[in-house]
């Protein structure tokens, strides 16, 4: 049995079984989200809004949402928290020179990182997005309980 499936970006997939057909429908609906994707970070009654990047790491992070995570203060410039699983770093650069407001993944320790202050280049950091509004809520010393969710399109 062979079937075809057209993805939202116009690509045609040839599928040989019902299982592949179901897989194609799932992956195109999950990964063909409108990008850039907007997210909300709820922090102790305040809300920050952010935009995720269009890369494999950010897509993998988005698949974890909604997510509640505890962010702790690290060196007064980072808010870091342990993610429930490793994220994909396919195609990611070797490191990042972050700026205030960047949301990143620190692959060596499996951390979500929000930069509340300026920092220097670090290998193993992958930029996943940027805080657009409400950064002050994330600049408070931790620990901070943060609920992260997708914003409706």
Secondary structure, 3 states (H helix, E strand, C coil): CCEEEECCCCCEEEECCHHHHHHHHHHHHHHCCCCCCEEEEEECCEEEEEEECCCHHHHHHHCCCCEEEEEEEECCCEEEEECCCCCCCCCCCCEECCCCCEEEEEHHHCEEEEECCCCCCEECEEEEEEEEECHHHHHCCCCEEEEEEECCC
